[in-house]
Amino acid sequence: MKLLFILLLLPSLSFANGVRLKDLARIEGNREISIIGYGIVVGLSGTGDSARNKATLQSLANTLKRFGLQVNENDLSSRNVAAVMVTAELPPFSEPGDKIDLRIASTGDARSLAGGTLLMTPLYGPNQKLYVLGQGALTVGGYDAESFDSSIRKNHVTVGQISNGGSVEQSPPDFGGHAGIINIILNEPDYTTANRVVNQIQAVMGISNVSATHPGKIRIKLPENAQPMPFLAKLENITIVPDVDARLVINERTGTIVAGENVVLGELSIAHGNLRIEIQTRFEVSQPQLLARPGPGVGTAVVPNTSITATEDRIRPLHLPAGTTVAQLVQALYAIKVSTRDTISILTAAKAAGALHADLIIQ
């Protein structure tokens, strides 16, 4: 397994000229809300719910009653219908008439939703208010084919989506703060970053009524006679140099190591050896002595000849001074041909020894 090492020089390269405030934080109230609804998908080609799903039959009977058809659910027997749950995310500032995408998932024993059409489904928010009406033809992105005892399937065919299948009927609620107060929520709370945001807003916007409520929230009082939209447009384009936590991310499955420039090591000595065992088997032919009349049970035989050798590769111990970066450590290990798995083990041991000054995240 090859080693893939990525060094992210975040402070010196990516953040050298600063990052826009809109990329580091959001204005309080600018958030999506989750909506959900229960619906019926029709038009399936015999791949819908079976008669065991009484809820599906009852839902279909109730739907037909809306059109003046009195049908008993016990008289329905069709696998062209499936009960589904419909979910979506309602973006902030949505207005009636806007379109959003819908996600569809089967709740019964339907084999496939391919080719189905979702009937009009109301979607509700956490406050039990109707926000979206969904309807339309599904796209599954897979297939499920059967013939006698053979079948073939690609991807999950019991889930699908409807692009622009939801029509917004009501704007989402306003989660903003009090009038005249703007709260900025940092994506990653940090004391240093929050302090830099406060200082930069005071310097660029020329206002003093700015304070950090906590490491993830900055409170701004809107100046008198200031127009909110131009003020916010200028505010979100202020550039900030964020402080980056020292983190080391290791993915053992792919052999990927991702580290930031702030990840440094304390003084560290490493001695690592590899034990290699080789087993070789050679098959030899045992031929009996030439006899004029060999007796019963005498003949040619194949005899295995096995040899086992064990060797331990010893590498030169490494001594690294304090302040060494992870990049330098990995390069040193690569130079002496240490494997990816051993490199990950060494980094994990360095964290346990207290020499790795970073948050170690193992995926």
N, C-alpha and C positions, 0 to 999 in steps of 0.2 A: 504494500500500500504506500503510495507516494505521499510525501508531506506537502501540504499546501499551507503556507504561512503568509498571512496578510498583516502588514503593519499600517495602522491608520494614524497618520500624522495629523490628527484633528486640530490641535491648537496652532501649529506652525504653518499648516497649509490651508486646510478647508476654512478655518475660522480666522485666518490672518487679517482679512478685511472686514470681519464681522458677518453676522447672519441677521437677516431681517427679523424683526420682532414677531411678525406674523408666522414665521417658520418655527419659532420657539414657543409660542403661546397662542392662546385664543381668548377672545373677548367672552366674558361670562354671559351665558344665554345662547351662544352659538353652538348648539349641540343638536344631534339627531335624537329622535325618539323611536323606540321600537313599537311596531304595530303588528297585530296578529288577527287572523280570522279563520273560520271553518267553512269549507266550501265543498263543491261536488265537481268532479271532472267527468265529462260525458264524451261519447264518441270513440271509446276504446274498442279495439278489435278483439274482444273476448279475453282481454288481459286485466280486467278490473277486479273488484272485490267479489268474493264468492258469496253464496247465500248464507254462510255462517255469520257474516257481518250484518247483524240486525240494524245497527246504527246507520249503515249506508242505505239499506232498503227504506228505513223510516225517513231518512233525509230526502230520498227521491220521492216518496209518497207525499211528504209535506210540500215539496217544490211543485209537484203536479197539482196540488190543491189550490195553489195560488192562481192557476190558470183554469180553474173551474172543473178539474177532473177529480172525481172521488174514487180513489184507488186504494185498496187495502194492501198494506205492505206484504201480506202473505201471498198475494197474487203476483208479486213481482219476482222475476227470476231472470236476471240479466247480469252478465259479466262485462257489460260495456260501460259500467259506472264505477267510480272509485271515490271514496271520501278522502279529503286531503286537508292539511293545514297550510295556510298561506301566511307568509311572514314578509316583512319589508322594513326598511329604515326610512323614516320621514325626515328629509333634510330641513335644516332651519330656514326660516323665511319663505317656506313654501306657500304658494297662493292657490286658491281654488282654480282648477283647470290644469295645473301642472301634472306631468306624467312621471311616474317612478317605476322602477323594476320590481317584480314580485318573485319570490321563491316559493316553490310548491313541493310538498312532501307527502307521500301516501301515509295514511294512518291504518289501513287495513292490510289485507293479504293480496293486494293487486300485484300482478307479475310485472307490469310495465305501464307507464303513463304516456308512452309515445303515441302521438297522433290525437291526444285528447284535447278538449276545450274546457276551460274553467268557466262555470256559470257565475253570474254576478255575485260577488262575495263582499260583504262589508268587513272592513278591517278597523279594529279598535285600538286605542292607546291604553296606557296604564290607568288612566282616569275613566276608562269605560266609555269614552266618547268616540263617535265615528269620525274618522279622518279621511279614509280612502275607500273607494269602491274598485274592486278588481275584477277583471274579466279578460278572456282572450285565449288564443291557442298556445299550447305549451311547446317548448323546445327542450328536448331531453339530452341530446348530445351523446347518445349511445343507441344500442339496439339489443333486442332479445328475441332470438329465433329458435323455434322448437320443431322437431319432426320425429314422430314416434318416440323413441327413447333417447334421442340425441338433441342437444341444445347447445347454443353458443350465445354468449353475452359479452357486451363491451360496456364498461363504465356502469354507473348506477342508474338504472332506468326507472326507478321508483321516485326519483326526484327530478325536478325540472325548473324552468324559469319562464317568465313572460316579460319580454322587454317592453317597457313603457305600458305595461298592462294595468297599472294602478292610476286612477284619476283622483287627485286631491280634491276633497269636498270641503275641508275646513283647515285653516291655517293652524300650525302647531302652537302650543302655548308659549308665552314669553317667559323665559327663565332669568331675565335680567334683574339687576339690583334696583336700588332706589333711583328716583329721578335725579339727574345731575351727578350720579356716581358711576364710574366705569371701573370694573374689576377685570384685571388681566390674570388669566390662569396659565401658569407655566406647564408645559408638557412634562418636564422632568424637574420637580422641585429641587432647589439648591440654594443655599444661603448666599454663596458668592455671586451666582448668576442673578438672583433677585436683587441684590444690592447694586450690581452693575446696571440692571434695568432701571432702577429708581434714579440713579445718578445720570444716566443717559437721557431719560425722559425729561428730567429737570433742566439739563443743559440744552437739549434740542428744542423742546417745546416752550422753554422759558416760563415754567410754572413751578411753584414750590409745594403745592398741595398734593404731593405724591408720597406714598409710604407703602412699606411691605407689611401686610398683615401677618403672613407667615412665609416660609421659603417657596411656596407655590402660588402665592396670590399677592398681586400689587393693586392697591386702591388709588384711584385718581379722581379728584373732584373736578368736574368740568368747569372751566372758567366762565364767568358771566359773559353773556352776549356771544358765546362761541357756538358755532354751528356743529352739531354732532358728526355729521357725515364727513366734512372736510377735516375735522379734528382727528377722527378715527383713521381716515385715509393717510394722513401724515404720520400718525402714531404708529401704525402697523409697519411702516417702511423704515423706522429707525433701526440702525444696525447695532447689534450687540455682539460682544465677544463672550460666548458662554464658557463657563468652567466645566471641564469634562472629568468625570470620575474615572479613576484607574480601574479598568476591567480587562479581564482575560477570558475569552470565550473559547472553549475546546469542544470540538465535535469528534468523538472517537470513531464514529462510524465512517465518516468521510476523511478523517485525518486532517481536519481544518483547525488552524489556530489563528484567532483574530485578537490582536492586542492594540492598545492605544499607546501613544508616545509617552504618556504619564506612567506607564507600567515599568517600574524599575525593581531591581533585586538588591537585597542586602548582601553582605559578604558571604560567599557560598563556596563550598568545596564539594565536588561530585566525583564519586568513584562508582562505576557501573560495569558489570560484566555480563556476558551472555553465555549460557550453557547450551551447547549444541550436541545433540545425540544423533548419530547416523547408524542405521541398521541396513546391512547389505546381505542379500541372500542369493547364492549361486546354486543352481541345480546341477548335480553331477550324476553321471551314469555309472552304475556299478555293474560290471560285466563279470560273470563267473568264469573260472578257469576253463579252458577248453577241455571238455570231456568227450569221450567217445560215446558214452551213453549217460547223459545227465539224468539224475533221479527225479521223481515227482516233486514239484514245488520249487525247483531250481530254475532261475531265469534272470533276465536283465531287470534291474531296479533303478529308479530315479531317487537319488538321495540329496536332500537339501543341505547346503553348507552355509551356515549363518555366522556372520561376524558383526560384532557390535563395538563401536568406538565412541567415546565421549570426549569432547574437547571443550574447553572454556576459553573464549576469547577475552583477553584482558586489554583494556584500553587505558591510556594514560589518564590519571586523575586530573580533573579540571579544577582550577582555583580562580574564582571570579571576584574582582574587587567590588566594593559597594558602589552602587550607582549604575551597574551594568543593566542594559535594557534586555527585554525578552528577545528582541530581534538579534542582539549580539550572542545571547545564549544559544538560540536555535541555530545560528550560523556556525557556532563553535561545535555543536553536537553534530550538525550535518557534515562538517569537515572530517570528523572521525568516524563517519558512517554509522551513526546511531539511528535505529529504525524509528518510524513514526510512533509506534506504540510505546517504545521505550522513552521517546522524547516527552510524550504526554505523561507517562509515569513519573519522569523526573520533575516536570513542572508541578504535578500534584504533590510530590514529596517536598518540593521547595516551599509550597504554600503551607504544608503541615509543619515544616521546620521554622516558619516565621520569616523566611527570607524573601518571599514574594509579596510585595506590598501592593496588592490589588484584589478586587473582588473576583474570585474564580468561579466561572459559570460553566458547568459541564452539561452538554446536551446529549 
